[in-house]
Amino acid sequence: MSTPETTETAGEAATPRVRSTHDVNAMPPLHRAIPLGLQHVLAMFVGNVTVPIIIAGAADLPEDQTAFMIQAAMFVAGIATLVQSLGLGPIGARLPIVMGTSFGFVPVLIPIAVGMGLPAALGAALCGGIAMALVGLFLPWFRFLFPPVVTGTFVIMLGTLLMPVGFAYAGGGFGAEDFGALHNLLLAALVLLVTLGLHQFGRGIWSEAAPLIGLVAGYAAASAFGLVDVGPIASADWVSLPMPLTIGLEFHLAAILPVVLLAVVTCAESIGDIVGTTAGGLDREPTARELSGGVMADGLASVFAAVFNAFPQISFSQNVGMVALTGVVSRFVVAIGGGFLVLAGLLPKLGGLISSIPNAVLGGAVLIMFGMIASAGIKMLSHIDFNRRNMVIIGVSLSAAIGLPAQEGLYAGLADNVQAIIESGLIPGALCAIVLNLVLPGRDRVFRNDV
């Protein structure tokens, strides 16, 4: 039997070249790469445009300005994805990571946008992006904070915390009037069954594109029963060019401080997504360069976003699940998805078509993806010693991540910004994992299997 060909770049582990889609540095044929890239966009699209819709609604912005911010969110996410996946000097993980607008900043940015104005929110977001970029720059010196027991726990927390979101999509979406209606559940079930069937029994492109085919089947069924709203497609413009600083930037210390604090701790989510991508798709830990470049890309993309009237950017966890589910790790596939996002930002009718996909249809796909994230974390932890020390780190961290958000009354008296951090679940859980790993005795045993 011949040995699989390998590729290796400076500072990166060798990767078997089994098929071009399963090699992070290989470009698949376009007839395979385009549909695989498109399914990444479909998985994250609604989450990406939800943030500007929520903040614009809270700030009572007119409809035309809301539409402008939605287009900006798509354009910025596309540029950020291209930088993250292809790299720009030391910036970018050069991994199959899709970027989008971070939902974690919403609880902090809403009161700023309402009380001080949207320019103050964007100015604070720009400062938060600078803070994230600085964390990424110096991250190689703090790599010791993230051994496998910590990063594996991060990834399990990510998947676990996202599972309720997946079921919310399956029910019709947050706040939907027909939430839980039978037609929503049937649509989600159809997408789930088609995706699982093709993933397990299909071969080649049929298996790799299983989520896309499932989404198409669900969309077709929804259209047949009149459950697709085509109004946004008809009313959308054909072309919309991005205009920097249209909304403007203002800098207020009271707005900057909470956003910068949240940006720094949100880096834990970025690290978890990068680790989840390499664990689920490449079966290895990320290199120091990948971690540093990835977090720097998050930060600088957030700066770029503020200039172009959008909110902070971060890697999207559902796409981490997509990589784990399909096994497609070519970063050029994700770059093609980034190109689709740029086009959607420039061509509002294309964006309207994608956004017309019912939430229930998306729910059937993301349910699998979020579960796959947690599975990738379990796979990572399988390489560590399950001694008493590591089990305490895992157990306490998961308790904090899952238990605290479920009991809001425990911290209802704290400041709104602190409540937002605790409600994320991931941040208190990540802090518990990092601190316990540092203070519990026997740390040298944890590093034995570090990559």
N, C-alpha and C positions, 0 to 999 in steps of 0.2 A: 504494500500500500504506500502511495507516495505521501510525503509530508506536505501539509497545506502550506502554501506560500504565505509569508508574513510581510507586513510593512512595519516600519518603526521610524518615528521621528524623534528629534532630540527631546529628552525628558519624558518620553511617552513609552508605555509598554508595547511590545510587539502584539499585533492583532492578527489572528488567522484570517486569510482571505478565502473564505468559503464561498460566498457569493458577494457580488458588489454591494448589495443592499445591507449586508452584514459586516461590512468593513467601513469603519468610521471615516476613512480618508478616500474612499472610492466613489466615483460618480456612476450611478446606474444608468442604463439606457433611458432616454426621456419617456418612452412609452410606459416604463415602470415608475420612474421618478415623479412624474407629474401627478398621477392619481395618489401616490403615497404622500406627496407634499400637501396636496389638497385636503386629505383627510386630517392632517395636523391642524390646518386652519379651521375646518369645521368643528373640531373638538374644542377649540378655545374661543371661537368667535364671540359667542354670546357673553361669556365672562369678561371679555375684553371691552365690549361696548357698554356693559351694564354700569361700570363705575362712572363714566361721564354722565350717563342718564340720571343716576341717583344724585350726584352732586349738583347737576344743573337743576334738577327738580327741587332740591332742598333750597337752592339759592334763588328759585323762582325766575329762572332765565327764560327769555322768549324762545319759541320753537326753532327759529332759524339759527340762533346761537347754539342751542343744544345739538342740532344737526351738524353744525360746524365742528363742535367738539368731538362728536362721534367719528367724523371723518378723520380728524387729527389723531384720535386714538388708534385707528386702524393703520394710518400711514406711519406713525411713530413705532408701533409694534412691529411692522414689517422691517423698517430700517434697523431696529434693535435686534431682531432675529437674525438678519443678515450679518451684523457685526458679531453677534454671539457665536454663530455657527461657523462663519468663515474666518473671523478674526481680523483684527486691525492692529498690527504690531503686537504689543503685549496684551492688548485688550481683546477679550473674548475667550471662552473656554475651548472653542473649536470642537464642540460636541453637538449632537443633535438636540439642541435646546431651543424651544420656542418661547419668545418673550411676549409679554402683554401687560396691560395696566393692572397694577396691584390693588386687590380689594382690601388688603390689610390697612391701608392708609385712610379708608373712607371715614371711619368714626372720628378721626382727628381732623381731617380736611373739611368735613361738613360744617362744624361750628366756626372754623376760620373763614370759609367762603361766605357763610351767612352773616357773621359778625363784622368781618373786616373787608370782605369783598374777594372776588375770584382772583384778582392780581396778587393779593397777599397769600392766598393758598398756593398759587403757582410759584411765587418767590420762595416760600417755605419749602416746597417740593424740590426746587433747584438746590437749595442748601442741603437738603436731605440726600440728594443724589451725590453731591460732593463728598459728604460724610461716608456714604457707601463706597465710593470709589477709593477713598483713603483706607478704609478697612481692607478692601481687596488688595491694595498696593502692599500693605504690610502683613497680609495674611500668611505668607510663607514663614514668617518668624513666630507665628502663633499656631502652626500646624499641630503642635503637640496637644492642643486643646481638643482635637477631634480624632481620637483613635476609633477603631471600628465599633467598639461598644457604644460610643456616643453617636457616631454618624448612622449606624444601623438603627438605633432607637429613634433618631430624627426621622428617618424614612418611614418607619412604622407609624410614627405619630402623624406624619403628613397624610398617609393613606387613610388612617383611621378617622382623622378629623374631617376628611373630605367625603367620607361615605354618606353622612346625612345630606350633604349637598347633592350628591348623585340621586338620592331618593326624592329630594325636593324637585329636581328637574323631572324625574320620572312621573311625579304627580301633576306636572303642568307648570312648575316654576313658582318661585317665592311670590306669595300674594295673589296668585291666579284665582279668578272667580270660580273656575271649574276645577280647582285643585282636587285631585283624587278621583276625578270622574272616570268612568269605565273606559272611555275612549282614550284618555291619556295613558292609563295603565296598559291597555292593549297595544298602543303604539310603542311604548317602551319595551314591552315584552317581545314584540315583533323584531325590533332592532336587536335586542339582546339575543334572541334565538338565532337570527340570521348571522350575527357576528360570531357567536360561539360555534355554530355549525361549520361555517367556512374556516374559522381559525383552527379548529380541531381536525376537520376532514378534508379541507381544501389543500391544494398544493401550489407552490410558487406564488404568483401574484394574487391568486384567489385567497390564499391564507394571509398574505401580507396586507392586502387591501380589504380585509374582512370588515373593519370598522366603517370604511367608506361605503362599501356595498350595503352594509346594514343601515347606514344613514340614508342612502338613496332609496332603499326599500321602504323605510319608514316615511320618508318625505312623499314618495309616490302614493302610499296608502293614505296619508293625511290629506293630500291633494284630492284624491278620489272621493273622500268624504267631506270635502269642503272645509277642512280644518286649517288651511294655510291662508294667511292674510297677505294678499298681493298688493295691498294699497301702498305700502312703503316703496315698493318697486316702481309703481307707476308715477308716484309723486317725486321721486328722487331725480336730481339733476344728472346729466350725463358726465360732466367733468367738474371736479372741484380741486383747485390747486392749493397746496399748503402755504400758509402765510405766517411767518414767524412773528411773535410778539404782537399778534392782533389783540389779544386780551390784555397783555402787559404784565409786568412784574413789579411787585412791591415787597419791601423787606421790613418786617416787624418782628422784633425779638420775641414777643409773646407768641407769635405763630411759628417762628423758626425753631425754638427750643424743643417743643414736643415732637415736631416732625423729624428733627435730627435724631432725637433719642429713639424714636420708633424706627427710623431708617437703619440705625446701627444694630438694633436687636433683630430687625428683619433679615439681616445678613445670614442669620441662622437658617432661615427658610431657603435662601439661595443656596447655601452649602448643602442642605438636605436634598434639594432638587438635583444638584450636580452629582452628589453621591448616588442618589437614586437612579440617575441616568446611566452612570458607569456600572453600577451594580446590576441593574435590571437588563441592560443591553450588552455590556461588555464583560460582566462577571469579574470586575476588579474595582479597587479603590481609585479615586481620581488622583492625578498627580498634583503636586503643589502648584505648578504652572496653570493647570486647568482650573483649580479652585480660585487662585488669585485673579486670573484673567476673567473668569466667569463673574465674580463679584464686582470687579472693576467695570465690566460691561454693564451690569445692572445699574451701577451708580452713574456712569457717564450717559447711559441711555435715559436715565431719569432727568439728568440735566438737559439733554437734547429735547426730551418730552416737554419740560417746562417752557423752553423757548418756543416750541411749536404748539403751545396751548393744550398740552395733554398732561396727565398725571404720572406719578412714579411707575417705573417699569420693573418687572421681575419675571423670572422664569415661571412658566405655567406648569403646575403639577399634573394636570390631566395629560399633558403631552409626555411627561415622564412615564406615566402609565401606558401611553400609546407605544413608546419605545419598548417597554417591558413586554407588552402584549404581542406585538408584531415581530419583535426581534430585528427590526429595521433600524440600524444605527448609523447609516450614511448621513453625515452632516450636510451633504449637498441636497439630500431630499428635503431636509428642514429648511435649507436656504431657498429652495423653490417655493416652499410654503410661505417664507418671508416675502418673496416676490409677489405671491398672490395677495398678501396683506397690503403691500404697497399699492398694488393695482386697485384693491378695494377702497383704499384711502383716496385714490385719485378719481375713481369711477364710482360715484355713489349708487348707481343702479346695480352694479355688481355686489356692492356691500349690502344693498337692500335685499337682493336675492338670497344671499347667505343668511342674513338676519331673519328671513322669513321662515327658517326651519323651526318648527314647534319645539318648545322646551322638552316635551315628553319624548320626542324622537332623539334629542341629544342625551336625555337621561338614560335611555337603554344602552348607549355606548359608554358613557362616562362611569356608569356603575361598575363595569368591568375594569376600566382603566384605574379607577381609584383603588379597587381591590388589588390590582397588580402592583401598585406602589407599595402597599403594605407587604405583599408577598416578597418584593425585592428587599425590603428591610429585614424580613425574617431570614432570607437567604444570606444576607450580609452577616447577621448575628450567628449563623450556623458555623462560622469560621472562628468564633471566639470560644474561650473556656466558660462554660456556664457554672462558674463557682459562685459562692455566696456574695462576693463583692459585686460582680457584674450583674447578678440577678437583682440586687438592691438598686443599682443604678437604673436598670431597665424598668423595674416595678414602680419605683417612686416617680420616675419621669413620666411614665404613662399615666399614673394616677393624677399627677398635676395637670397634664395636657388634656385629659378626657374629663376628669372630675370637676375642675374649677369652672370651665365654661357652663357646665350643667347646673351650677348653683350660684346664680348671679347675686343672690342676697348676701353672700358671704363678703362681697367687696363693693356693695352698692354705695357705701359711704365714702369711697375713695374718689380722687379726682377723675374726671372723665377720661383724661389721657391714660391714666394708670388702668382704669377699667378696660379701655380699648386693648391695651397690651395683654391683660389677663384673659380677656374674652377670646383672643386669638388661639389660646390653647397651646399652640406650637411654641410660643416664646417662653412662657413659664416652664413648659416641659423641657425645652432645650437648655434653659439656664440650670434647671435641676441636674440634668445629665452632665453638663460641663463642670458644675461646682462639685458634685459628688465624685466625679472621676478625679478631681484634683485633691480632695480632702480625705477620701477613704484610703486606708493603707493598702499596700500591695499594688501600686500603680504599674510597677515594672512588668507584672504579669500580663497587663492589658496590652502593652506594646509589643509583646512577643509576636503576634500575628499581624502587626500593622504593615501596610504596604507602602 
